């Protein structure tokens, strides 16, 4: 399984041609990074410094998801379904 590049992820979730910072793009990039770190921890179980960074990424993604849920519920539902998150 190949990991999608950052540019492909931005193109997939962008709202318009020059969009690089909308909530959808940020959440998808954070999800991609979180998935990479999760795979990393399957082989490096004692890497506690990176685990701290993972927890910070998860917290940032959670706050962005809450924001998107408040401001654009239909966009939130679409993004959650597309990323396969459990909310």
Phi and psi in degrees as a GROMACS rama.xvg file:
@    title "Ramachandran Plot"
@    xaxis  label "Phi"
@    yaxis  label "Psi"
@TYPE xy
-90.1397  143.509  UNK-2
-85.3629  126.946  UNK-3
-65.5863  143.682  UNK-4
-74.2815  164.499  UNK-5
-61.4475  -40.7965  UNK-6
-64.7561  -41.2225  UNK-7
-64.1338  -39.2217  UNK-8
-64.7007  -42.2679  UNK-9
-63.175  -44.5849  UNK-10
-62.8592  -35.9241  UNK-11
-69.7259  -39.1739  UNK-12
-105.151  -0.0902402  UNK-13
-66.9221  144.127  UNK-14
-82.6718  -27.8087  UNK-15
-148.1  -179.375  UNK-16
-61.3815  -37.8662  UNK-17
-104.167  16.9035  UNK-18
-78.5534  119.403  UNK-19
-129.038  -2.40061  UNK-20
-132.247  11.9555  UNK-21
-68.2859  164.731  UNK-22
-58.7102  -40.0189  UNK-23
-61.9265  -43.4597  UNK-24
-66.373  -44.1799  UNK-25
-62.8709  -43.9947  UNK-26
-64.2015  -41.7559  UNK-27
-67.2027  -38.5757  UNK-28
-67.1929  -40.6636  UNK-29
-63.7589  -40.2984  UNK-30
-62.5741  -41.8044  UNK-31
-60.9646  -45.4126  UNK-32
-66.517  -39.6186  UNK-33
-62.8523  -41.9678  UNK-34
-64.142  -38.2208  UNK-35
-64.2868  -43.2897  UNK-36
-68.038  -34.3508  UNK-37
-62.5245  -41.749  UNK-38
-64.2699  -38.2994  UNK-39
-60.2622  -39.3773  UNK-40
-74.818  -12.8941  UNK-41
-69.8611  -27.0999  UNK-42
-106.644  -23.5669  UNK-43
-118.797  76.0532  UNK-44
-68.5024  -25.7564  UNK-45
-99.6017  16.073  UNK-46
-83.2601  79.3922  UNK-47
-76.2194  -25.6936  UNK-48
-67.0777  -42.5258  UNK-49
-69.9124  -31.2601  UNK-50
-63.2553  -36.6546  UNK-51
-62.4141  -41.9895  UNK-52
-64.4169  -37.5127  UNK-53
-61.0389  -43.3875  UNK-54
-63.7787  -35.6324  UNK-55
-67.5237  -40.0269  UNK-56
-63.874  -41.5437  UNK-57
-63.8162  -41.3156  UNK-58
-65.0386  -40.6927  UNK-59
-65.3479  -42.3775  UNK-60
-63.4521  -40.9745  UNK-61
-61.1237  -42.0714  UNK-62
-68.6445  -36.8004  UNK-63
-66.3344  -37.7679  UNK-64
-65.8516  -40.5162  UNK-65
-62.3709  -41.9398  UNK-66
-61.4108  -46.2619  UNK-67
-64.9749  -35.5245  UNK-68
-64.8719  -38.3798  UNK-69
-70.9657  -39.7636  UNK-70
-94.2261  -32.1257  UNK-71
-145.878  83.2104  UNK-72
-63.4798  -38.4649  UNK-73
-66.9739  -39.5631  UNK-74
-64.4959  -38.095  UNK-75
-61.2065  -48.6472  UNK-76
-62.3904  -41.7954  UNK-77
-62.8718  -45.0553  UNK-78
-66.4623  -42.8324  UNK-79
-61.4313  -42.8049  UNK-80
-66.6581  -39.3661  UNK-81
-71.2383  -35.4655  UNK-82
-84.6652  -14.8476  UNK-83
77.0472  27.6598  UNK-84
-80.521  157.931  UNK-85
-89.6317  7.70599  UNK-86
